[in-house]
Each structure stands twice: as C-alpha cells, then as structure tokens.
Amino acid sequence: MHIGVNFGFGRADTSITEHQTIQQETSLALQAEELGFDSLWAVEHHFTDYSFCPDNLLWLSHIAARTERIKLATGAVILPWNDPLRVAEKLLLLDNLSDGRVIFGMGRGVARSEFTGLRIPVTESRERFDEAAPMILNALETGFIEGSGPYYPQPRVQLKPGPIASFKDRVYTVAGSLDSIIAAVDNDVRVMSFIVRPVDKLMETFNVYNDRYRETWNREPAPISLNVNMYCHPDAEVAQERFYQYVGAFWQQNVDHYEFAGTHFATQKGYERYAERAEVLRARGVEQAGRDYADAAIAGTPEQILAKLDWIHEVMGSFELIVAPLFGGMPYDQAEASLRLFAEEVMPVARERYDARLGAAMV
C-alpha cells in the first residue's frame, strides 16, 4: 500500500513568519523518509497565505539532495500557469538528479486570484491543460517536445538531459471535477483526488474513471490516490478537539481562497461543475460543508484511524493514501508528533492488513 505525505505550505497563524513556514514544512518532509513513507508531495500555489509554494519542482530538488529513497511528487504542477517545455525540462533534470524518483502530478487550477496574478485567463484553463499535457507526457518518454496548438506552439526540439526511465506509471492528474476525471483517462494517467467529502459520496465520480478507463484501455485502472488531512494522537478527546480546531480553520481558508460559495463559476467557462457544487454549498451552508470535509479526513487515535482506513477499503477497494499533516495553523510540534505516531502505529498495520486482503482476493 503506497502511503505518502503532502505539504501545503499554508499559513493560518500569521505570527509564524513565511520563512518559518517554509522551514517547518521542509523539516517535516525530511523526516518522512526516516519514518518509512513512500513519497513526498508538494503543491503549487501563489500569492496568498492559503498556500505558497510557487515552484514545487525547485523545492523537491532541495529535498532530493537530502534524501536517498523517498519518491518526489508534484501535487501538482498547474499546467495552465507553466510553459510545457520548461515543465518537461525540470522534471527530466530532477529525475536525473534523483535517480528516477520523480512522480509527476498535474492539475489545471481553480482560484481566480492566482490566474489573475499570473496573467492567464481562467477561462482558458481547460484548453491550455488539454494542449500542454500530451506535449509533456510525450517529452518525458521520448526526450523531444513539440506542439502545434494555439497556446504553446513549439518547434520540435530535443531536451537535455533526456529521460532515464519511463514515466508511464508515474503520472497523476489531480481530479476534482468530472472533466478532469475524463482527462485522466484520455491521457492514460492515474488520479489523485483531494478529498472534500467522505469517499462513499465520491464513488459515483471514481466509478466514472474506473469504468471509462477499462472501456478505453482494456485493462484495470491503477488505484485512486486519496489526499486527506490527518491528525493522530493517543488521546481520542485531544485528537478530536485539536483536529476540529485546525481543520475548521483550513476549511475556511479553502472556501475563501477558491471562492467556493461564489456565483462566478456559472459564467466561468470550463468550471460548470464547480458552479453546481457552489450552489449546493450555498444551499447547505459553509458550516455543514465543513462538517462533511472534516468527516472525510483521517483523525483520532491510531485505532480510530485504522478503523477509518478499513471502512475506506470496504467502500472503494484498493487505494493509495497521501496524508497532509500540517494545516490550519497547527503548531509544528503537534504536526510532527502526529506524523510520527501515524508512521509508527498506523502505517505498518495498514500495510499488513492491505497486503493480507490483496493476497486473499488473488487466491
């Protein structure tokens, strides 16, 4: 069972400086290899305290130089914000530097403020993503990039350094809408989903991916990767109190940053699915949606978290797990203790149970 750690570089507590935020996230990431996690994931976000990691490949290069085994994943490179040639070059360079440890996660972005600051029309996000993705994926396999589209006209050119190994099983699309699920299938890549509702309420969308993938490629899809907030503590009451405090703060940041309750999605080309969600959120209220978000996360004692993981497996079968340990102004020492407890008491048991279930299913 693949278990990774996601780093969001958010700052809900402004008494913590931006420099401290970067240093704390980096310190926690460097412990992940020692603790036995399989991968590190880094977001791309710009301009606000919601999250600031403007170049996740640069940060991962720093991590690569200080680690030996752990996979280095982008969660994600937002394609409309980046030139495809430069994305492919950076990925290939990092893969050469790290001896093939890179996982490429890509997304198309949502927040209007980030598109505005980067001078990219948000209404072009789907077309830019759809044009850039195959250019990059082909370049990662062949070492050559080219494109004839309107956004990224690119004469055929060879990239140096070239690929050292195939990326075929190392590419994910961050999918929060049906359009992105379809794009994942069309590009023959895996799905990583930031979970905002309990997984039983998301299975309709996940099943679209699984069914469409089987129909398109005539083989089984890879397990979906779930990216969830996580807090682990030996005392159930302390775990619940702290988790709801910090996840509540993070949820409010999330709603504000993405304007999830706004009406603009209805007139924003390519985001029609978000308009439907925003309407539901306004009808149900931000507070109730926040409770759903909290219910989707993984929190509690090691035993409670293991029970939650068992339930997720019952609902969806095989899955990958990416945990976010630091969010909503949580103090660094609490996040560090939580991640270590999860690694020591949850992760080995979860893997053993998963392997046992997988083995039984194959008999």
N, C-alpha and C positions, 0 to 999 in steps of 0.2 A: 504494500500500500504506500503510494507516494504521499509524503507529508512535507509541506514546505511552509515558509514564513513570509508574510507580506509586510512591506514597510511603506507607510503612507506619508510620512514627513508632514504631519499636521501639527498645528499649534493652537489648541483651545485655551491654554493658560498663557497669557501674554507676559506673565512675569518670567517665563522661560524665554531666553533670547533665541533668535533664529540660529545663531551659532551653536547654542546648546542643543537645540532640536536636531540639527544635523549630526552632532557628535553622539547624542544619545541613541539615535536610530542606528548609526554606524556601529557603535559599541555592542548593541544588542544583536545586530546582524553577524558580527564576528564571533559571537558566542554560539550561533546556530549550528555551525559545523561541528564544534566540540560536543554539542548536545545531540547530534545524530540526525538532524533534519536533512532532507534530501535536496532542498532548493531554497533560494532566496529570491523574492520578487520585489521589484521596485516600480512605483507608479511614475507617470509623467504628469505633472501639474505645474501651473504657472500663476504668479502674481498675488495670491492671497494666502492667509493663514490656514485656510481649509487644507491646503497641501502645497508644498513647494519642493519639487524635485524636477527642475527644468531639463535635466539631461540624465535619464536613468542609466544609459549606457556608460556615461562617464563615471557615475557612482559605482556601478558594477565593476568597472575596470579597477577601481581602488580596492574593492572587495576581492577581486580575483588575485591581486598581488599579495593579499594577506591570508589567503586560504589555499587549500590543496584539492579538496574533493567536491565540495558542495556545488550544485548546479546554479547558474546565474541567469535569472529570468527577468524579462521586462513585462511589467504588468499594468500598463502596456506602453509601447511606443504609439503615440497617436498619429496615424499616418497623414491626415489632412494638414497637420502642423509641421511636417518634415519633408524634405526632399528625398525621394526614394533612393537615389544614388547614394546619398550620404548615410541613410539608414543602412543600406546593404554594406557599404564600406565599413561602418563602425561595427556591425555585427560580425563580419568576417575577421576584422582585426582582433576583436575581443575573443572570438573563438580560437584564433591562432595563439593569442596570449595565454589563454586558459586551458589549452589542450582539449578543446572540444566540449567545454562545459556550458555553453550558452543555450538557453531556451528563449525563443522569440515569441513574445506575446504582443499582439497588435490590436488597436482599437480605433474608433473614429471620433470620439469626443462628444460632449454634450453641452458643457457650460458656455453660455453666450459670452461671458466676460473674457474667457480665455481665447475664443475665436477672435473677438474684437481686438484684444491686445496683440495678437499675433498677425492681425491684418488679413485674416482668412474669413470669407463669408460663411457663416454656419450653414447656409442653405446649399453649399457645395460639398458638404462633408461626405455624403454617401457616394457621389460621383468620384471625388478625389480618392476615397478609400478604395473603391472598386477598381480604379485605374492603377493605383500605387501597389496594391497588394500583390497581384501576379507579377509585376515587374520585380519586386523584391524577392519573392519566393523563387522565381526563375534564376535570379542572380545568385542566390545562396547555393543553388545546386550546380550552376554552370560556370560561375565566375565572370559572366558577362551580363550587362544590363542594357536594355533598350526599351523604347516605348514610343508609340505614335499618337498618344492621346492628347487632348486639348490642354490638360493641366500640366503634364510632365513630359513634353516632347523630348525624347532622349535618343541621340545617336548611339548606335551600338558601340560599347566600349568595354574593355577588359578591366576588371577590378583586381587590385593588388593590395594585400595578399589575397590569394584565392582561397576557395573552400578546402578544408582538410577532412571533412566528413559531411555526409548528407544531413540536412535539416528535416527530412521527411517526417520524423516522429518527434520533432522538437518545436513545433509551431502551434500557437493557440490564437484564437480570436476571442477577445473579451466581448461577451454577448449579453446585452441587457434587453434586446428587442428581437422580435421575430425576424426583422430584416437582417440583423447581424447573425442570427442562427443560420439563415439561408446562405449568407455569405460564407460562413464557416464551412458548410457543406460544399458549396461551389468551389472553394479554394482547397478542399480536402485537408482541412486542419482541425485541430481539437478545439474544444470550447472550455473557456474559463469564465465563470459567472460570479459576480459579486452578489451575494445572496441578501435580498432585502425582505423576503418573506419565507416562511417555513417551506421546506422542499416539497412537501405534498401539494402545496399550492402552485408549484412551478413545474410539476411533471408534465402538464399539457405542452408547455413550450419545449421542455427537454425531449419529450417524445417526438415532437416535430423534427428535431435534429436527428435523433436516432433512426426514425423511420425513413426520413429523406436521405440520410447517409447510406442506409442499406440499399435503398432503391437506386441511388446514383452510382455507388461504387461497388455494389455487390459483395460487401464484406461488413463485418461488425465494426461499429464506431469505437473509438477509444473512450474510456470512462470520462465523464464530465468532471472538471475540476471546480470544486466549491471554495470560494474565497469568503471567509467568515471572521467576524470579530470573536476573540476568545479571551476569557479570563478564568484562571484556575487558582483556587485557594483551598486549603484543607478544611476551613470552617465554612459551612454552607451559608450561614447568615451573613458573614463578612463578604463572601463571594457575591451573593445576591445584591447586597447594599452597594458595594463598590461598582459592580458591573452596571447596574441600572443608572448610577450616577454618571458614569463615563460614557456609556453607550447613548444615554439621553442627550448629552452634550454633543456627541459626534453626530447623532441623527439630525439635530437642529442645524449643525454646520452643513450637513449634507443637503438638507432641504433648501437652505439659504443659497448655497453655492450653485446648485443646479437649477434653482427656481422651480422646484418640482411641483409646487402648488400654483404656478403661474398659468396664465391663459395663452401665452405666446406660442406654445407648441402647436396650437391649432392652425396657425398661419406660417409655421416654420417648416419648409419643405424637407422631407426626409425624417421628420420626427413625429409623424402622425400617431404612432404607438404610444409615444410619451404623452401626447395630448389626452389619450384615453386614460392613462394612468393618473395624470394630473386631475382629471375630472373626478375619478374615483377618490383620489386623496382629498380633494376639496369636500366631497360629499361625506366622507367618513371622518375627516378631521386629521390634522397632522399628529395629534396625540395618539389616536388609535393606530395610525400607520406606524408610528414609532414603537408601539407595543408589538406589532407584527414584526418589525425589524429586530427588536430585542429577542423575540421568540425564535427568530431564525438563527441567532448567534449561538455560540457554544460557551456556556459559563456554568460554574459551580465547582463542586469537589471533583477530584479525579473520577470517582464512581459515578457521579451525575453526568459528567461529560461522556464517559464510556457508554452510559445508557442512551444518551442522545445520539452518539455515533451509531450504536446498534439500531436505533429507530430509523436513522437516515438510510442505513444499509437495507433495512426491511422495505423502505419506501422505494428506493431507486436502484438497488443492487450496487454493483461496483462503482466507486467514485474515488477521485483524488481530493485531498484536503489541503488547503492553504489557509493558515491561521494568521490573523492580524493581532499582534499582542499589545500594541501601544496606540491609544486613541482617546479622543475626548478629554484631553488634559490629564490623563492618568499619570501619576508620578512614575519616574523611571524605575525606582527601586521596586515598586509594585509590579510593573510590567516584567521586569527581569525575574522576580521570584515566581510569577505566574508561568512564564515561558519555561523556566527550569523545572517546575513541578510537573507541567504538562509533558515535558520531554522524558522525565524520569518515571512517571507513574501512569501516564495515559498512552503515550506513543507506543511503547513496546507491547502493551496488552492489545491495543487496537490492531497493530500489525499481525500479532499472533492469531487473533480471532478472525481477521480478514483472510489470512492465508489458509486457516482451517476451513472457513466457509467456501473459499475458492476451490480448495482441494476436494471438498465433498461434492461440490457442484460438477466437477470434472470427472468424477468416478462414474 
